[in-house]
Amino acid sequence: MKKKVIIGLSGGVDSSVAAYLLLKDGYDVEAVFMRNWDSATNQDLKGNPTTFDEMCEQEKDYQDALEVAHKLGIKLHKVDFIDDYWDRVFSYFLSEYKKNRTPNPDVLCNNEIKFKAFVDYAQKFNPDYIAMGHYAQVDLTKDYPMLLRAFDHNKDQTYFLSQLKEEQLKKVIFPIGHLDKKEVRKIALEQGLATATKKDSTGICFIGERHFNAFLSNYLPAQPGQMKRLDGTYVKDHRGLMNYTIGQRKGLGIGGSKEEIGAWYVVGKDLKTNTLYVEPDFNHPHLFSDEALITDVIWRGPKFDGQMTAKFRYRQKDNDVTIQWVDDETIRVFYPQKVRAITPGQVCAFYQNEVCLGSGFIQEAYMDKKLRQYS
Ligand SMILES: Nc1ncnc2c1ncn2[C@@H]1O[C@H](COP(=O)(O)OP(=O)(O)OP(=O)(O)O)[C@@H](O)[C@H]1O
């Protein structure tokens, strides 16, 4: 009897090729397309329609997914997780922004939607496995499911999957995790899949990158304040602290000449006085820390203190770190070489060589044992 797999088909090239590879490997495959954001009822807090309906291309994606499913001869089911997404991902996203932290909704989307709501829904088809087109690998042959980096390190998505618990990974297949993106596109072209040349999706689905601040202002009222240098010199007004992230250069509207000389960077936020601190120095000492507190840690396999590597944000190179467990869900992480712009609210993912051991959320960063001021 063929093993049954339910795959998340997004209308992108990666999951299209993943579905094809599963069929090639002899699985009985059915696909599910999910809608997480209702662009038709995009509303702000007062119930007024927002102006971002055009940003969500979900309907087009669904048509692409249908075309791929048709070509591969597999069934495609459609399901809405709009309420779950709102309750479990978007409200967290807003509440983090309210606290002036910089959340990562993609991590939560994996935990709460793709590997929870989706998996629960898929149970009605009695699957042996769940598959996704993520760039990651899972080793199910060990005592516990191990999450491994993708073969294509440049596309690796383990950072976003790092909060998955062992039981969430137990029956998961990532069919393209051992391929690089070029090969994936090549297979898609060879198989004549409609998504073969489709652009990769970027940014957060419900926003898109361009109108981020304007999008946010639909949900959270802006609270303008003053932009100052650390010595207290007034620079100009800011649009609201939540629109800025530590280390950010773009969008300040000061300096920022093309040659990078004279560019200004966010070096701190003071919530009490609603002040944004900026300095014209990419490597300003105020941006650096050598220790951080990580909470709500999810860990796979045995817990241990010691050396490993960590990423404090997606696409960052691995940093050498030493960790010390404080309690079952809290870690202190040390990096005497110092790291720039560690941002509260972001995920810190831990690695030992190719294995992603787990991750948690950055609460605070310290320098020389002192809490980083205005972080
Ligand atoms: N709307 C959706 N419906 C079903 N599955 C989805 C959907 N969005 C994402 N997924 C699943 O999650 C995987 C990773 O999603 P991500 O948003 O990172 O897309 P991606 O890497 O651009 O992949 P793709 O090219 O397949 O869109 C997808 O490959 C797919 O398996």
The ligand as an SDF file (V2000), in Angstrom:
LIG
                    3D

 31 33  0  0  0  0  0  0  0  0999 V2000
   -1.1620   29.2310    1.1220 N   0  0  0  0  0  0  0  0  0  0  0  0
   -0.5410   28.0660    1.3430 C   0  0  0  0  0  0  0  0  0  0  0  0
   -1.2300   26.8960    1.2140 N   0  0  0  0  0  0  0  0  0  0  0  0
   -0.6300   25.7110    1.4240 C   0  0  0  0  0  0  0  0  0  0  0  0
    0.6700   25.5820    1.7620 N   0  0  0  0  0  0  0  0  0  0  0  0
    1.4020   26.6950    1.9110 C   0  0  0  0  0  0  0  0  0  0  0  0
    0.8430   28.0040    1.7000 C   0  0  0  0  0  0  0  0  0  0  0  0
    1.8190   28.9140    1.9150 N   0  0  0  0  0  0  0  0  0  0  0  0
    2.9390   28.2220    2.2190 C   0  0  0  0  0  0  0  0  0  0  0  0
    2.6990   26.8880    2.2260 N   0  0  0  0  0  0  0  0  0  0  0  0
    3.6600   25.7890    2.4840 C   0  0  0  0  0  0  0  0  0  0  0  0
    4.7580   26.2800    3.2350 O   0  0  0  0  0  0  0  0  0  0  0  0
    5.9590   26.1690    2.4480 C   0  0  0  0  0  0  0  0  0  0  0  0
    6.9040   27.3160    2.7320 C   0  0  0  0  0  0  0  0  0  0  0  0
    6.2240   28.5010    2.5370 O   0  0  0  0  0  0  0  0  0  0  0  0
    6.9440   29.8610    2.1390 P   0  0  0  0  0  0  0  0  0  0  0  0
    5.9290   30.9170    2.3130 O   0  0  0  0  0  0  0  0  0  0  0  0
    8.2350   29.9230    2.8190 O   0  0  0  0  0  0  0  0  0  0  0  0
    7.0590   29.6780    0.6080 O   0  0  0  0  0  0  0  0  0  0  0  0
    8.1980   29.4600   -0.4420 P   0  0  0  0  0  0  0  0  0  0  0  0
    9.4960   28.9990    0.1190 O   0  0  0  0  0  0  0  0  0  0  0  0
    8.1470   30.6480   -1.3100 O   0  0  0  0  0  0  0  0  0  0  0  0
    7.5460   28.1890   -1.1390 O   0  0  0  0  0  0  0  0  0  0  0  0
    6.6330   28.1340   -2.4150 P   0  0  0  0  0  0  0  0  0  0  0  0
    7.5490   28.4210   -3.5810 O   0  0  0  0  0  0  0  0  0  0  0  0
    6.0910   26.7560   -2.4250 O   0  0  0  0  0  0  0  0  0  0  0  0
    5.5760   29.1990   -2.2180 O   0  0  0  0  0  0  0  0  0  0  0  0
    5.4770   26.1250    1.0200 C   0  0  0  0  0  0  0  0  0  0  0  0
    6.4230   25.5320    0.1620 O   0  0  0  0  0  0  0  0  0  0  0  0
    4.2140   25.2920    1.1550 C   0  0  0  0  0  0  0  0  0  0  0  0
    4.4900   23.9140    1.2850 O   0  0  0  0  0  0  0  0  0  0  0  0
  1  2  1  0
  2  3  1  0
  2  7  2  0
  3  4  2  0
  4  5  1  0
  5  6  2  0
  6  7  1  0
  6 10  1  0
  7  8  1  0
  8  9  2  0
  9 10  1  0
 10 11  1  0
 11 12  1  0
 11 30  1  0
 12 13  1  0
 13 14  1  0
 13 28  1  0
 14 15  1  0
 15 16  1  0
 16 17  2  0
 16 18  1  0
 16 19  1  0
 19 20  1  0
 20 21  2  0
 20 22  1  0
 20 23  1  0
 23 24  1  0
 24 25  2  0
 24 26  1  0
 24 27  1  0
 28 29  1  0
 28 30  1  0
 30 31  1  0
M  END
$$$$
